[in-house]
Amino acid sequence: MSEAEQIPASASEAAASAVLDALNATDSNGTEALNATAKFVASPEGTALAYGSLVFMALLPIFFGALRSVTCSKSKNAADMPETITSRDAARFPIIASCTLFGLYLFFKVFSQEYINLLLSVYFFVLGVLALSHTMSPLMSRVFPASFPNKQYQLLFTQGSGESKEEIVNYEFDTKNLVCLLISSVVGVWYLLKKHWIANNLFGLAFALNGVELLHLNNVSTGCILLGGLFIYDVFWVFGTNVMVTVAKSFEAPIKLVFPQDLLEKGLEASNFAMLGLGDIVIPGIFIALLLRFDVSLNKNSRTYFYSSFLAYIFGLGLTIFVMHTFKHAQPALLYLVPACVGFPVIIALFKGELTEMFSYESSEEVLPTSPRLTSFPTVSGSPASLASSMDAVSVATGSSPRHRRLQPTSM
């Protein structure tokens, strides 16, 4: 849904650099560059460090998100239920994503980029704090000793009275959640004030992990429909137009992981970034998580399909970076990731004689029958963990973000 590419640093140069500015006024697509400074030529070491770090960061939310998705799928707590994507949701998702992407593109063309990004910064500050808090919650539960006074709290908002009384917000949390929220808020303020790339990545990793954990494909066929549709979506918007590249460069929000290629020269103040969109992590990630749950359902004490798809993701992402670096052009990562992540496990299943079993597996059977669908319009209820996740799950792939509560879905 997004691409890995280099982002030049933004700065205002003096008149002496006007010639260099003019020479660098177009990008590799021939479109007008968003940054008018001379392009930084990264050292081979800096480039290798940046790309290697992006690959490593991309693998973290996929691996740990997939593991957490197994626990999530077995949860009997309605407040911690995953969002289930059906084949109908998967078929129309590329259309919704295209409309969202083009809408953002028009917004950046019509309205001031400064004001749009200001609103987005505040929006993602709230979402990022909740998502990071949810990500940290299991760790904090292990860090705090058993003797820690962990008090329970509840924030409840209702409307109406009597039989027509309806819950709007039922927010349950405890002292450990408050500590997580406090730490996450510090990161959020840092991001809001400085837009530092480390704070961006902390939020981005939290969004990606929550997405992989809480967005559940109901079966492999649905996964193939979703990945196939987004394969076409990614190729069209990257190669067919300049829309994807323009939005990615203009959109100042933690919907991408970045790493500076000039880190060795400038340290933490480096400003010439390589990037990877969260869509290129979450979309293959939820398919890999589905295969891990399929491995678990086989009861063979083996993780063949999970590890094969995980290695396929590494191969596909490495190929994306290689092609991008060779041709100096933005690449739709799903062009390489989708065939790898789908093809490798399918070939293995074919050789093992488990292809029919793989495609007949239903992940939704593992969760409660009231598991909400992605297309529902629920009321907000639950813990800080559940609220954060429902906020990420809906929008991490399209550029917004949300997770769960005690849900009362209304199907579309």
C-alpha positions as a Markdown table, in Angstrom:
| # | Residue | x | y | z |
|---|---|---|---|---|
| 1 | Met | 0.0 | 0.0 | 0.0 |
| 2 | Ser | 3.0 | 2.2 | 0.2 |
| 3 | Glu | 6.6 | 2.1 | -1.0 |
| 4 | Ala | 10.1 | 2.1 | 0.3 |
| 5 | Glu | 12.1 | 5.0 | -1.0 |
| 6 | Gln | 14.5 | 7.8 | -0.1 |
| 7 | Ile | 13.2 | 11.0 | 1.3 |
| 8 | Pro | 15.5 | 14.0 | 0.9 |
| 9 | Ala | 15.8 | 16.5 | 3.8 |
| 10 | Ser | 13.7 | 19.6 | 3.8 |
| 11 | Ala | 15.4 | 23.0 | 4.3 |
| 12 | Ser | 15.6 | 26.5 | 3.0 |
| 13 | Glu | 18.9 | 27.3 | 1.2 |
| 14 | Ala | 20.5 | 30.6 | 0.5 |
| 15 | Ala | 20.7 | 32.1 | -3.0 |
| 16 | Ala | 24.1 | 30.5 | -3.5 |
| 17 | Ser | 22.4 | 27.1 | -3.8 |
| 18 | Ala | 19.7 | 28.2 | -6.3 |
| 19 | Val | 21.3 | 26.3 | -9.2 |
| 20 | Leu | 21.4 | 23.1 | -7.2 |
| 21 | Asp | 17.8 | 23.6 | -6.2 |
| 22 | Ala | 16.7 | 23.9 | -9.8 |
| 23 | Leu | 18.7 | 20.9 | -10.8 |
| 24 | Asn | 17.0 | 18.8 | -8.1 |
| 25 | Ala | 13.5 | 20.2 | -8.7 |
| 26 | Thr | 12.2 | 16.9 | -10.1 |
| 27 | Asp | 12.2 | 13.4 | -8.7 |
| 28 | Ser | 12.7 | 10.1 | -10.6 |
| 29 | Asn | 9.1 | 10.2 | -11.9 |
| 30 | Gly | 9.7 | 13.6 | -13.5 |
| 31 | Thr | 7.3 | 15.1 | -11.1 |
| 32 | Glu | 8.0 | 18.3 | -9.1 |
| 33 | Ala | 10.1 | 17.5 | -6.0 |
| 34 | Leu | 8.7 | 18.4 | -2.7 |
| 35 | Asn | 12.2 | 19.2 | -1.3 |
| 36 | Ala | 14.3 | 21.7 | -3.2 |
| 37 | Thr | 17.7 | 21.1 | -1.6 |
| 38 | Ala | 20.7 | 19.3 | -3.2 |
| 39 | Lys | 20.3 | 15.6 | -2.9 |
| 40 | Phe | 22.4 | 13.9 | -0.2 |
| 41 | Val | 24.6 | 11.1 | -1.6 |
| 42 | Ala | 24.6 | 8.4 | 1.1 |
| 43 | Ser | 27.6 | 6.4 | 1.8 |
| 44 | Pro | 27.4 | 2.6 | 1.2 |
| 45 | Glu | 27.7 | 2.0 | 4.9 |
| 46 | Gly | 24.9 | 4.5 | 5.7 |
| 47 | Thr | 22.7 | 3.0 | 3.0 |
| 48 | Ala | 23.3 | -0.5 | 4.3 |
| 49 | Leu | 22.6 | 0.5 | 7.9 |
| 50 | Ala | 19.4 | 2.3 | 6.9 |
| 51 | Tyr | 17.9 | -0.5 | 4.8 |
| 52 | Gly | 19.0 | -3.2 | 7.3 |
| 53 | Ser | 17.4 | -1.3 | 10.1 |
| 54 | Leu | 14.1 | -0.9 | 8.2 |
| 55 | Val | 14.0 | -4.7 | 7.5 |
| 56 | Phe | 14.7 | -5.4 | 11.2 |
| 57 | Met | 12.0 | -3.0 | 12.3 |
| 58 | Ala | 9.5 | -4.4 | 9.9 |
| 59 | Leu | 10.1 | -8.0 | 11.2 |
| 60 | Leu | 9.5 | -7.1 | 14.8 |
| 61 | Pro | 5.7 | -6.2 | 14.6 |
| 62 | Ile | 5.1 | -9.1 | 12.3 |
| 63 | Phe | 6.8 | -11.7 | 14.5 |
| 64 | Phe | 5.5 | -10.5 | 17.8 |
| 65 | Gly | 2.1 | -9.4 | 16.4 |
| 66 | Ala | 1.5 | -12.9 | 15.0 |
| 67 | Leu | 2.4 | -14.5 | 18.3 |
| 68 | Arg | 0.0 | -12.2 | 20.1 |
| 69 | Ser | -2.7 | -12.8 | 17.5 |
| 70 | Val | -2.8 | -16.5 | 18.6 |
| 71 | Thr | -3.5 | -15.4 | 22.2 |
| 72 | Cys | -6.0 | -12.8 | 21.0 |
| 73 | Ser | -7.9 | -15.4 | 18.9 |
| 74 | Lys | -8.3 | -17.6 | 22.0 |
| 75 | Ser | -9.5 | -14.8 | 24.3 |
| 76 | Lys | -12.9 | -15.2 | 25.9 |
| 77 | Asn | -13.1 | -11.6 | 26.9 |
| 78 | Ala | -15.4 | -9.7 | 24.5 |
| 79 | Ala | -13.5 | -6.5 | 25.1 |
| 80 | Asp | -10.3 | -8.1 | 23.6 |
| 81 | Met | -11.8 | -9.6 | 20.5 |
| 82 | Pro | -10.0 | -9.2 | 17.2 |
| 83 | Glu | -11.5 | -7.5 | 14.2 |
| 84 | Thr | -12.4 | -10.2 | 11.6 |
| 85 | Ile | -11.9 | -9.4 | 7.9 |
| 86 | Thr | -14.3 | -11.4 | 5.6 |
| 87 | Ser | -14.0 | -11.9 | 1.9 |
| 88 | Arg | -16.5 | -9.1 | 1.3 |
| 89 | Asp | -14.4 | -6.7 | 3.3 |
| 90 | Ala | -11.3 | -7.9 | 1.5 |
| 91 | Ala | -12.8 | -7.3 | -1.9 |
| 92 | Arg | -13.8 | -3.7 | -1.3 |
| 93 | Phe | -10.8 | -2.7 | 0.8 |
| 94 | Pro | -8.6 | -1.7 | -2.2 |
| 95 | Ile | -11.4 | 0.5 | -3.4 |
| 96 | Ile | -11.8 | 2.2 | 0.0 |
| 97 | Ala | -8.0 | 2.6 | 0.3 |
| 98 | Ser | -7.8 | 4.1 | -3.2 |
| 99 | Cys | -10.6 | 6.7 | -2.4 |
| 100 | Thr | -8.8 | 7.5 | 0.9 |
| 101 | Leu | -5.4 | 7.9 | -0.8 |
| 102 | Phe | -6.8 | 10.1 | -3.7 |
| 103 | Gly | -8.8 | 12.1 | -1.2 |
| 104 | Leu | -5.6 | 12.9 | 0.8 |
| 105 | Tyr | -3.8 | 13.8 | -2.4 |
| 106 | Leu | -6.5 | 16.3 | -3.3 |
| 107 | Phe | -6.5 | 17.7 | 0.2 |
| 108 | Phe | -2.7 | 18.3 | 0.0 |
| 109 | Lys | -3.2 | 20.0 | -3.4 |
| 110 | Val | -6.1 | 22.3 | -2.4 |
| 111 | Phe | -5.4 | 23.1 | 1.3 |
| 112 | Ser | -2.2 | 24.2 | 3.1 |
| 113 | Gln | 0.0 | 21.3 | 3.9 |
| 114 | Glu | 1.0 | 22.9 | 7.1 |
| 115 | Tyr | -2.5 | 23.1 | 8.6 |
| 116 | Ile | -3.4 | 19.5 | 7.4 |
| 117 | Asn | -0.3 | 18.1 | 9.1 |
| 118 | Leu | -1.1 | 20.1 | 12.2 |
| 119 | Leu | -4.5 | 18.4 | 12.5 |
| 120 | Leu | -3.0 | 15.0 | 11.7 |
| 121 | Ser | -0.3 | 15.5 | 14.3 |
| 122 | Val | -2.9 | 16.0 | 17.1 |
| 123 | Tyr | -5.0 | 13.1 | 15.8 |
| 124 | Phe | -2.0 | 10.7 | 15.7 |
| 125 | Phe | -0.7 | 12.0 | 19.0 |
| 126 | Val | -3.9 | 10.6 | 20.7 |
| 127 | Leu | -3.9 | 7.3 | 18.7 |
| 128 | Gly | -0.1 | 6.8 | 19.1 |
| 129 | Val | -0.3 | 7.2 | 22.9 |
| 130 | Leu | -3.1 | 4.7 | 23.1 |
| 131 | Ala | -1.4 | 2.2 | 20.7 |
| 132 | Leu | 2.0 | 2.5 | 22.4 |
| 133 | Ser | 0.3 | 2.0 | 25.8 |
| 134 | His | -1.4 | -1.2 | 24.6 |
| 135 | Thr | 1.9 | -2.4 | 23.1 |
| 136 | Met | 3.7 | -1.8 | 26.4 |
| 137 | Ser | 1.0 | -3.3 | 28.6 |
| 138 | Pro | 2.2 | -7.0 | 28.6 |
| 139 | Leu | 5.7 | -5.9 | 29.4 |
| 140 | Met | 4.7 | -3.7 | 32.2 |
| 141 | Ser | 2.7 | -6.6 | 33.7 |
| 142 | Arg | 5.9 | -8.5 | 34.0 |
| 143 | Val | 8.1 | -5.6 | 35.2 |
| 144 | Phe | 5.8 | -4.7 | 38.1 |
| 145 | Pro | 6.2 | -6.9 | 41.2 |
| 146 | Ala | 3.2 | -8.9 | 42.4 |
| 147 | Ser | 3.0 | -6.7 | 45.5 |
| 148 | Phe | 2.5 | -3.6 | 43.4 |
| 149 | Pro | -0.9 | -1.9 | 44.4 |
| 150 | Asn | -2.8 | -2.3 | 41.2 |
| 151 | Lys | -6.1 | -0.6 | 41.5 |
| 152 | Gln | -9.0 | -0.8 | 39.0 |
| 153 | Tyr | -10.7 | 2.2 | 37.5 |
| 154 | Gln | -13.6 | 2.7 | 35.1 |
| 155 | Leu | -14.6 | 5.7 | 33.0 |
| 156 | Leu | -18.3 | 5.4 | 32.0 |
| 157 | Phe | -20.3 | 7.7 | 29.7 |
| 158 | Thr | -23.9 | 6.9 | 28.8 |
| 159 | Gln | -26.8 | 8.6 | 27.0 |
| 160 | Gly | -30.5 | 8.4 | 27.6 |
| 161 | Ser | -32.1 | 6.9 | 30.7 |
| 162 | Gly | -34.1 | 3.9 | 31.7 |
| 163 | Glu | -34.5 | 1.2 | 29.1 |
| 164 | Ser | -33.1 | 3.5 | 26.4 |
| 165 | Lys | -29.9 | 4.1 | 28.3 |
| 166 | Glu | -26.9 | 3.3 | 26.0 |
| 167 | Glu | -23.2 | 3.1 | 26.8 |
| 168 | Ile | -21.0 | 5.5 | 24.7 |
| 169 | Val | -17.7 | 5.0 | 26.5 |
| 170 | Asn | -17.0 | 2.2 | 29.1 |
| 171 | Tyr | -13.2 | 2.6 | 29.7 |
| 172 | Glu | -11.7 | 0.2 | 32.2 |
| 173 | Phe | -8.1 | 0.6 | 33.3 |
| 174 | Asp | -5.8 | 0.0 | 36.2 |
| 175 | Thr | -2.7 | 1.5 | 37.8 |
| 176 | Lys | -0.4 | -0.3 | 35.4 |
| 177 | Asn | -2.3 | 1.1 | 32.4 |
| 178 | Leu | -1.9 | 4.6 | 33.8 |
| 179 | Val | 1.9 | 4.1 | 34.0 |
| 180 | Cys | 1.9 | 2.9 | 30.4 |
| 181 | Leu | -0.2 | 5.9 | 29.4 |
| 182 | Leu | 2.1 | 8.3 | 31.2 |
| 183 | Ile | 5.2 | 6.9 | 29.5 |
| 184 | Ser | 3.4 | 6.8 | 26.1 |
| 185 | Ser | 2.3 | 10.4 | 26.6 |
| 186 | Val | 5.9 | 11.5 | 27.1 |
| 187 | Val | 6.8 | 9.9 | 23.7 |
| 188 | Gly | 3.7 | 11.6 | 22.2 |
| 189 | Val | 4.7 | 15.1 | 23.4 |
| 190 | Trp | 8.2 | 14.4 | 22.0 |
| 191 | Tyr | 6.7 | 13.5 | 18.7 |
| 192 | Leu | 4.2 | 16.4 | 18.7 |
| 193 | Leu | 6.9 | 19.0 | 19.4 |
| 194 | Lys | 10.0 | 17.6 | 17.6 |
| 195 | Lys | 8.6 | 15.2 | 15.0 |
| 196 | His | 11.8 | 13.2 | 15.8 |
| 197 | Trp | 12.3 | 10.1 | 13.7 |
| 198 | Ile | 12.7 | 7.8 | 16.8 |
| 199 | Ala | 9.4 | 9.0 | 18.2 |
| 200 | Asn | 7.8 | 8.4 | 14.8 |
| 201 | Asn | 9.1 | 4.9 | 14.7 |
| 202 | Leu | 7.9 | 4.1 | 18.2 |
| 203 | Phe | 4.4 | 5.0 | 17.2 |
| 204 | Gly | 4.7 | 3.3 | 13.8 |
| 205 | Leu | 5.9 | 0.0 | 15.4 |
| 206 | Ala | 3.0 | 0.2 | 17.9 |
| 207 | Phe | 0.5 | 0.8 | 15.1 |
| 208 | Ala | 1.9 | -2.1 | 13.0 |
| 209 | Leu | 2.0 | -4.6 | 15.9 |
| 210 | Asn | -1.6 | -3.8 | 16.9 |
| 211 | Gly | -2.7 | -4.2 | 13.3 |
| 212 | Val | -1.1 | -7.6 | 12.9 |
| 213 | Glu | -2.4 | -8.7 | 16.3 |
| 214 | Leu | -6.0 | -7.5 | 16.0 |
| 215 | Leu | -6.8 | -7.6 | 12.3 |
| 216 | His | -7.7 | -11.3 | 11.6 |
| 217 | Leu | -8.3 | -12.8 | 8.2 |
| 218 | Asn | -11.1 | -15.4 | 8.5 |
| 219 | Asn | -9.4 | -17.8 | 6.0 |
| 220 | Val | -6.6 | -18.1 | 3.4 |
| 221 | Ser | -8.9 | -17.4 | 0.5 |
| 222 | Thr | -9.8 | -14.1 | 2.1 |
| 223 | Gly | -6.1 | -13.4 | 2.5 |
| 224 | Cys | -5.5 | -14.1 | -1.2 |
| 225 | Ile | -8.3 | -11.7 | -2.2 |
| 226 | Leu | -7.0 | -9.0 | 0.1 |
| 227 | Leu | -3.4 | -9.3 | -0.9 |
| 228 | Gly | -4.3 | -9.7 | -4.6 |
| 229 | Gly | -6.4 | -6.5 | -4.6 |
| 230 | Leu | -3.8 | -4.5 | -2.8 |
| 231 | Phe | -1.1 | -5.9 | -5.1 |
| 232 | Ile | -3.0 | -4.2 | -8.0 |
| 233 | Tyr | -3.7 | -1.1 | -5.8 |
| 234 | Asp | 0.0 | -0.6 | -4.9 |
| 235 | Val | 1.3 | -1.1 | -8.5 |
| 236 | Phe | -1.2 | 1.3 | -10.0 |
| 237 | Trp | -0.7 | 4.1 | -7.5 |
| 238 | Val | 3.1 | 3.9 | -7.5 |
| 239 | Phe | 3.9 | 3.2 | -11.2 |
| 240 | Gly | 0.7 | 4.7 | -12.8 |
| 241 | Thr | 0.6 | 8.0 | -11.0 |
| 242 | Asn | 2.6 | 10.2 | -8.6 |
| 243 | Val | -0.2 | 10.1 | -6.0 |
| 244 | Met | 1.3 | 7.6 | -3.7 |
| 245 | Val | 4.8 | 9.2 | -3.7 |
| 246 | Thr | 3.3 | 12.7 | -3.2 |
| 247 | Val | 1.1 | 11.7 | -0.3 |
| 248 | Ala | 3.9 | 9.7 | 1.3 |
| 249 | Lys | 6.3 | 12.7 | 1.2 |
| 250 | Ser | 3.6 | 15.2 | 2.3 |
| 251 | Phe | 2.0 | 13.1 | 5.0 |
| 252 | Glu | 3.7 | 13.9 | 8.3 |
| 253 | Ala | 2.3 | 11.1 | 10.4 |
| 254 | Pro | 3.7 | 7.9 | 11.9 |
| 255 | Ile | 2.3 | 5.7 | 9.2 |
| 256 | Lys | 5.7 | 4.8 | 8.0 |
| 257 | Leu | 9.0 | 3.6 | 9.5 |
| 258 | Val | 12.0 | 5.8 | 8.7 |
| 259 | Phe | 15.7 | 5.5 | 9.2 |
| 260 | Pro | 18.4 | 8.1 | 8.3 |
| 261 | Gln | 21.0 | 7.3 | 5.7 |
| 262 | Asp | 23.3 | 10.0 | 7.1 |
| 263 | Leu | 23.2 | 8.7 | 10.7 |
| 264 | Leu | 26.9 | 8.0 | 10.6 |
| 265 | Glu | 27.7 | 11.5 | 9.5 |
| 266 | Lys | 25.1 | 13.5 | 11.5 |
| 267 | Gly | 24.1 | 11.3 | 14.4 |
| 268 | Leu | 20.6 | 11.5 | 15.8 |
| 269 | Glu | 20.0 | 14.8 | 14.1 |
| 270 | Ala | 20.3 | 13.1 | 10.7 |
| 271 | Ser | 17.6 | 14.1 | 8.2 |
| 272 | Asn | 18.0 | 12.1 | 4.9 |
| 273 | Phe | 15.6 | 9.1 | 5.4 |
| 274 | Ala | 14.8 | 5.8 | 3.8 |
| 275 | Met | 11.3 | 4.8 | 4.5 |
| 276 | Leu | 8.9 | 1.8 | 4.6 |
| 277 | Gly | 5.1 | 2.3 | 4.8 |
| 278 | Leu | 3.2 | 0.5 | 7.5 |
| 279 | Gly | 0.9 | -1.0 | 4.9 |
| 280 | Asp | 3.8 | -3.0 | 3.6 |
| 281 | Ile | 4.2 | -4.5 | 7.1 |
| 282 | Val | 0.6 | -4.9 | 8.3 |
| 283 | Ile | -1.0 | -6.4 | 5.1 |
| 284 | Pro | 1.5 | -9.2 | 4.7 |
| 285 | Gly | 1.7 | -9.5 | 8.5 |
| 286 | Ile | -1.9 | -10.4 | 9.0 |
| 287 | Phe | -1.6 | -13.1 | 6.4 |
| 288 | Ile | 1.5 | -14.5 | 8.1 |
| 289 | Ala | -0.3 | -14.3 | 11.5 |
| 290 | Leu | -3.2 | -16.3 | 9.9 |
| 291 | Leu | -0.7 | -19.0 | 8.8 |
| 292 | Leu | 0.7 | -19.2 | 12.4 |
| 293 | Arg | -2.8 | -19.8 | 13.7 |
| 294 | Phe | -3.3 | -22.5 | 11.0 |
| 295 | Asp | 0.0 | -24.1 | 12.2 |
| 296 | Val | -1.4 | -24.1 | 15.8 |
| 297 | Ser | -4.7 | -25.6 | 14.6 |
| 298 | Leu | -2.8 | -28.6 | 13.0 |
| 299 | Asn | -1.5 | -29.6 | 16.5 |
| 300 | Lys | 1.7 | -31.0 | 15.0 |
| 301 | Asn | 4.1 | -28.9 | 17.2 |
| 302 | Ser | 5.4 | -27.4 | 14.0 |
| 303 | Arg | 5.4 | -23.8 | 12.6 |
| 304 | Thr | 6.2 | -24.7 | 9.0 |
| 305 | Tyr | 3.9 | -22.3 | 7.3 |
| 306 | Phe | 4.6 | -19.4 | 9.7 |
| 307 | Tyr | 8.4 | -19.7 | 9.2 |
| 308 | Ser | 8.2 | -20.2 | 5.5 |
| 309 | Ser | 6.0 | -17.1 | 5.0 |
| 310 | Phe | 8.2 | -15.1 | 7.4 |
| 311 | Leu | 11.3 | -16.0 | 5.4 |
| 312 | Ala | 9.3 | -15.2 | 2.2 |
| 313 | Tyr | 8.6 | -11.8 | 3.6 |
| 314 | Ile | 12.3 | -11.2 | 4.3 |
| 315 | Phe | 13.1 | -12.3 | 0.7 |
| 316 | Gly | 10.4 | -10.1 | -0.8 |
| 317 | Leu | 11.4 | -7.0 | 1.2 |
| 318 | Gly | 15.0 | -7.6 | 0.4 |
| 319 | Leu | 14.2 | -7.8 | -3.3 |
| 320 | Thr | 12.1 | -4.6 | -3.1 |
| 321 | Ile | 15.1 | -2.7 | -1.6 |
| 322 | Phe | 17.5 | -4.2 | -4.2 |
| 323 | Val | 15.3 | -3.2 | -7.1 |
| 324 | Met | 14.7 | 0.3 | -5.7 |
| 325 | His | 18.3 | 0.9 | -5.0 |
| 326 | Thr | 19.3 | -0.4 | -8.4 |
| 327 | Phe | 16.8 | 1.6 | -10.5 |
| 328 | Lys | 16.7 | 4.7 | -8.1 |
| 329 | His | 12.9 | 4.7 | -8.3 |
| 330 | Ala | 10.1 | 4.2 | -5.7 |
| 331 | Gln | 8.9 | 0.6 | -5.7 |
| 332 | Pro | 5.5 | -0.8 | -4.7 |
| 333 | Ala | 6.7 | -3.3 | -2.1 |
| 334 | Leu | 3.6 | -5.4 | -2.4 |
| 335 | Leu | 4.6 | -6.2 | -6.0 |
| 336 | Tyr | 7.3 | -8.4 | -4.5 |
| 337 | Leu | 5.9 | -9.2 | -1.1 |
| 338 | Val | 2.5 | -10.7 | -2.2 |
| 339 | Pro | 3.9 | -13.3 | -4.6 |
| 340 | Ala | 6.5 | -14.3 | -2.0 |
| 341 | Cys | 4.3 | -14.5 | 1.1 |
| 342 | Val | 1.5 | -16.3 | -0.7 |
| 343 | Gly | 3.5 | -18.4 | -3.1 |
| 344 | Phe | 6.0 | -20.0 | -0.7 |
| 345 | Pro | 3.4 | -21.4 | 1.8 |
| 346 | Val | 1.1 | -22.6 | -1.0 |
| 347 | Ile | 4.0 | -24.5 | -2.7 |
| 348 | Ile | 4.9 | -26.1 | 0.7 |
| 349 | Ala | 1.3 | -27.1 | 1.3 |
| 350 | Leu | 1.1 | -28.6 | -2.2 |
| 351 | Phe | 4.2 | -30.7 | -1.5 |
| 352 | Lys | 2.9 | -31.8 | 1.9 |
| 353 | Gly | -0.6 | -32.6 | 0.6 |
| 354 | Glu | -2.2 | -30.0 | 2.9 |
| 355 | Leu | -3.4 | -27.5 | 0.3 |
| 356 | Thr | -7.1 | -28.4 | 0.8 |
| 357 | Glu | -6.7 | -28.3 | 4.5 |
| 358 | Met | -5.1 | -24.9 | 4.4 |
| 359 | Phe | -7.8 | -23.4 | 2.2 |
| 360 | Ser | -10.6 | -24.9 | 4.3 |
| 361 | Tyr | -9.2 | -23.6 | 7.6 |
| 362 | Glu | -11.4 | -21.0 | 9.2 |
| 363 | Ser | -9.7 | -18.7 | 11.7 |
| 364 | Ser | -13.0 | -17.2 | 12.8 |
| 365 | Glu | -14.0 | -20.6 | 14.4 |
| 366 | Glu | -11.5 | -20.0 | 17.1 |
| 367 | Val | -13.1 | -16.8 | 18.3 |
| 368 | Leu | -16.5 | -16.1 | 19.8 |
| 369 | Pro | -19.4 | -16.0 | 17.4 |
| 370 | Thr | -20.0 | -12.4 | 18.4 |
| 371 | Ser | -16.5 | -11.4 | 17.0 |
| 372 | Pro | -17.0 | -8.0 | 15.3 |
| 373 | Arg | -16.4 | -7.4 | 11.6 |
| 374 | Leu | -14.2 | -4.7 | 10.3 |
| 375 | Thr | -17.3 | -3.0 | 8.7 |
| 376 | Ser | -19.2 | -2.6 | 12.0 |
| 377 | Phe | -19.9 | 0.6 | 13.8 |
| 378 | Pro | -19.4 | -0.2 | 17.5 |
| 379 | Thr | -19.7 | 1.7 | 20.7 |
| 380 | Val | -16.6 | 2.4 | 22.7 |
| 381 | Ser | -16.0 | 0.1 | 25.7 |
| 382 | Gly | -13.2 | -1.8 | 27.3 |
| 383 | Ser | -9.7 | -1.3 | 28.6 |
| 384 | Pro | -6.9 | 1.1 | 27.4 |
| 385 | Ala | -5.4 | -1.9 | 25.6 |
| 386 | Ser | -8.6 | -2.6 | 23.8 |
| 387 | Leu | -9.4 | 1.0 | 22.9 |
| 388 | Ala | -5.9 | 1.5 | 21.4 |
| 389 | Ser | -6.1 | -1.6 | 19.3 |
| 390 | Ser | -9.5 | -0.9 | 17.7 |
| 391 | Met | -8.2 | 2.5 | 16.8 |
| 392 | Asp | -5.1 | 1.1 | 15.0 |
| 393 | Ala | -6.8 | -1.8 | 13.3 |
| 394 | Val | -9.3 | 0.1 | 11.2 |
| 395 | Ser | -6.8 | 2.6 | 9.7 |
| 396 | Val | -3.2 | 1.7 | 9.8 |
| 397 | Ala | -3.3 | 0.5 | 6.2 |
| 398 | Thr | -5.1 | 3.6 | 4.9 |
| 399 | Gly | -3.4 | 6.3 | 6.9 |
| 400 | Ser | -5.6 | 6.7 | 10.0 |
| 401 | Ser | -5.8 | 4.4 | 13.1 |
| 402 | Pro | -8.2 | 2.7 | 15.7 |
| 403 | Arg | -9.0 | -0.9 | 18.2 |
| 404 | His | -11.5 | -2.3 | 20.6 |
| 405 | Arg | -14.0 | -2.3 | 23.2 |
| 406 | Arg | -16.9 | -4.3 | 24.3 |
| 407 | Leu | -18.5 | -4.2 | 20.8 |
| 408 | Gln | -22.0 | -4.1 | 19.6 |
| 409 | Pro | -21.6 | -4.3 | 15.8 |
| 410 | Thr | -24.0 | -3.3 | 13.2 |
| 411 | Ser | -23.2 | -5.0 | 9.9 |
| 412 | Met | -23.2 | -2.9 | 6.7 |
